[in-house]
Structure formats: structure tokens, C-alpha cells
Amino acid sequence: MHSNDELMDLVDQQDAVIQVQWRSKIHEHPELNARAVLIFVMNAEGKLCYFRRAAHKEYLPNHWALVGGGVQSGESYEQAAIREIAEEVNVVVASLAMRCLGHVTPTEYPGKFFKMVYEIKVDVHEVPYNQNDFSALQWMTAQELELLAETGDLLAHDLLYLVRRFYS
């Protein structure tokens, strides 16, 4: 077990909880999936905020990504989204301030996680992100993100898919 390990629910193909496992050990169960949340942060101009993950991060270092993370055991998707927003961008939101955009299954986008995707709107240009998680932020339209991807800059694996699905 790692010092920052957490208990997560492992789920079947219908997203029903089957067992609880430490995050560091979920790869030992290839037949089961886990749960995650991703949150788009949008400003009043309709631009989305992307965050560059810190260089020391084990998963996707220096990649542009969204706020998000694993759903801990016993948490709902909504509770996990509220917690991740508070932890990663120091913004406190109530569930009413979030809009659920949709659910992405491992069948729709291959991977280990069922993902619930949310959106929050902010009226600031500087989001006070957690510098342990991220090293920079950038506001972009969906088209600007597409151009960034063409330059070869590092993007989280599912980022373009999510932007196209929810904002195209």
C-alpha cells in the first residue's frame, strides 16, 4: 500500500459495486472496473480551463487534463466531484452549482474506469489550483484545444474525446 493510497469500489460491467480494493491494487483485477469523476471548469466567456499536471505525478505527468480523480469507496460520483474540486482547484461548490454532462463507460472509451463528467462555471480567470497537482492552467475553446493537440503537446488520453462528446 502506498502512503497516498485510498480505498475504491470495484464495479462490474453495469457499474454495480462488487468489492472494495486499494487503488494501488485495482490493476490486479482486470475483469473489474473502478469509478472516476472528471470536471470541466468553464468561465463566463465559454472557455474551458485545462490544467497541466505536475511533473512529479505518477500518472500522466506534464499532460493537460481536467480536474478529477477516483471515486473513493462509499462515495457517490457527486460527492467525489465536490471533493476533487475542493482538493485540486480550491473551489467549494454545492451540488446545485455542478451540471452533470454524462456518464462514460469503459465500452465507450476504453480504460479501467466508469467516468461521470461534470461542469462547473466560475467567474474568475485565475483558478487557485493545487500546485501539488498542477503546474499551470490555460483557458481554451474546443478549437484551441484541437490546435494544441496538433502541436504534439501532451494531453490526457481521453481529453479530446470528452471535449468532442460534450462540447461539439
N, C-alpha and C positions, 0 to 999 in steps of 0.2 A: 504494500500500500504506500502511495506517495503522500507527502505531507499535505498537499492540497487536494487530496482525493475526496470524492463525495459519493454518497450512495445514489444510484439511479435505478429507476424501474426499467426492466427489460420487458418488451412487449412482443406480442405475436403479430401476424400479418394484418390483423384487424385493429391494431393499436390497443389491445387489451393487455393489462399487466399480467405477466406470468411469474416473474421473480424479481428480487432486488439484488443488485450487484454493485461492487465498487467500480467507479468509472475506469480505473486503470485495468480492470479485468473484463470489460464488456467485449473486447475483441476475442475472448475465449469462447464466445457463444455466437458463432457465425449465423446460426439459424434464427437468432432473435435480434430485434432492433431496440433502440433506445429512443428517447424523445428529446427534442431541442426546440428552442424558440429563436426567431430572428426578428429584429425590429428595424424598420426603416424610420429614419428621422427626417422630417420634411420641414422646410421653412415656409414663410408666407408667400415667397415667390414661386413655390412649387419645385424647388431644387431639393435633391436628396443629399444627405450627408453620409459620406463614406469615410471610414476610419482606417488608417494604416496600422496594422497590428505591430506591436513592439518586436524588435529584432530578437529578443530573448525568448519569445513564445515558442513552445514546443510544436504547436500546430499552426501552420501557415504563417511563419514569421515574415514580416515586411509585406504582407499581402493586404490589399484594400478589401475591407469587409464591412459587415453590418454589426450593430450591437446584437449580442445574443449569446447563447450558450445552452448547456444541458439542463433539462428539467430534472430537479432532484427528486428522490423518492418521496412520494406522498404529496408532491406539489401538483397543482393544475398547470396547464400551459399558461394561463393568465397570470397566476401567481409568479411563475418563473420569469415571465416577461417583465413584470413590475420589478422584481428583484434584480434582473440583469440590467435594466435601465438605470436603477439606482446605483448599482455597483460600477458599471462601466462608463456612464456619462453623467453621474451625479445629478440626475434629474428625478425628482419624485413625481410620480404620476398616479392617478387613481385609474381604476379600470375603465371608467367612463371616458377618460381622455385618450384611450387607445382605441384604434379601429382594427378589428381583425380582418386581414386581407384574404386569408385562406390557409388551407392545410396542404402540405406537400408530402406525399408518401414516398417510400423508397422505390416503389414501382415507377412513379412519375419522374423522379430524379434519383438515380442510383446512389446508394450510400447506406449508412448504418442507422439513419435517423428518420423518424416521422417528425416533420417540422411544422409548427404553427407560425405563421408570419403575421406581424402586426405593423401598424404605423402610428407614430405619434407626431404631432405638429408642435413646433417650437417657434417662438418669436424673437430668437436671438441668432446671431451669426457665429458666435463663439460658443460652442458646446463644451462645457467643462469636463472633458473626458478624463478617465483614469489613466495616468501616464504609465502605470504598470501594465496596462492592457494595450494601449495605443501610443503611437509616436506622432501622429499628425491626423488632420481631418481635411476634407475637401468637399465643398458643395458643388454638385454637378447635376445637369439634366441627364436623362437616359441616353440622349445622343452623345453627350460629352463623355459618358462612361464608355460607350461603344468605341469612341475615338481613342480613349485611353487604353482600352484593351488591344486595339490595333497597334499601338506602340510597343506592345510586349510587356507593359508594366504588369506586375503581379496582382492578380485578382483572386479572391476566394473562388473555389471551384464552381460553386453554384450561383455566384453573384449575377452574372449576365442572364442566366436562366430566370432568376427571381425578378429582376428588373423587367425583362421582356414579358413575363407572365402577368405581373401586377401593374405595370405602368406603360404598356404599349398599346 
